Amino acid sequence: MEVRSVEEIMKEVVEGYNRRPKGWQIASDGRGNALVVGPDSGFRLKLMMVNPAESIGVGASIEDVDEVRRGMGIGTGAGAGTGAGLSCGFRPLSASTAQEIMESMKDASAVARGQEMVRRILVTDPVPTWKLQEQGMGAVISGPYIAHPDLRMVSKGQSELDARLSAEVDRAFRAKYPMRASIYR
């Protein structure tokens, strides 16, 4: 398994998503861990916040994507990505729909209507990123994302991978910020 920079992996993820937007799932925890699982591939990411506006990170391809899907409860096999019912991705909204959703958030009596609108939007298929540039689009809704308490516990393989990625992100931090890293020695 090759450890690569998050930038390299995210380029591959975006290319894969644009080829086949349906069937993606993204999960993260509050510990700098993320899983990006597509219809045919998956990646484990480890991020370290450097400051509020910057993070560094590394990641690796996931060997057994179906095991990770089972651990996250999102389904396996040919219909992968549908186990949770929804694919993560981007869905364009018209200006009027975006406005209607925003208005429903201001009025307590309209919240249920706004939630129903979002639910209907999320069951539509996500679109490739290049379709987000079309005329007449008012907004983009993205997601849904899975918030997991601790992605290291999804499987034994993820726990072992976490140790390796932690060491690699620490090495990347020390290489990029040697003076800052020396504070913590």
QUIPEGI-V254444 format. One record per residue. N is the residue number from 0. OMEGA is omega in whole degrees, 0 to 359 (* if undefined). Layout:
N OMEGA
N OMEGA
This chain:
0 182
1 175
2 182
3 178
4 178
5 180
6 178
7 182
8 181
9 175
10 178
11 179
12 181
13 178
14 178
15 178
16 181
17 176
18 185
19 187
20 183
21 175
22 180
23 175
24 177
25 178
26 176
27 175
28 181
29 184
30 180
31 180
32 175
33 173
34 176
35 185
36 179
37 181
38 185
39 185
40 178
41 182
42 175
43 182
44 175
45 182
46 175
47 178
48 179
49 174
50 184
51 182
52 186
53 174
54 170
55 181
56 178
57 178
58 180
59 174
60 178
61 181
62 185
63 184
64 181
65 177
66 179
67 177
68 179
69 180
70 179
71 180
72 183
73 174
74 182
75 171
76 187
77 180
78 184
79 182
80 180
81 181
82 178
83 178
84 185
85 173
86 174
87 178
88 183
89 179
90 180
91 177
92 173
93 179
94 181
95 178
96 178
97 179
98 180
99 178
100 180
101 179
102 181
103 179
104 181
105 187
106 182
107 181
108 182
109 183
110 181
111 178
112 178
113 178
114 178
115 178
116 180
117 179
118 179
119 179
120 183
121 177
122 174
123 181
124 175
125 182
126 175
127 183
128 181
129 177
130 181
131 180
132 186
133 179
134 175
135 180
136 181
137 182
138 177
139 173
140 180
141 180
142 1
143 178
144 179
145 173
146 183
147 181
148 181
149 184
150 177
151 185
152 180
153 178
154 178
155 179
156 179
157 178
158 179
159 179
160 180
161 180
162 180
163 180
164 177
165 179
166 181
167 179
168 175
169 178
170 179
171 178
172 181
173 179
174 183
175 184
176 184
177 180
178 178
179 181
180 182
181 177
182 187
183 180
184 *
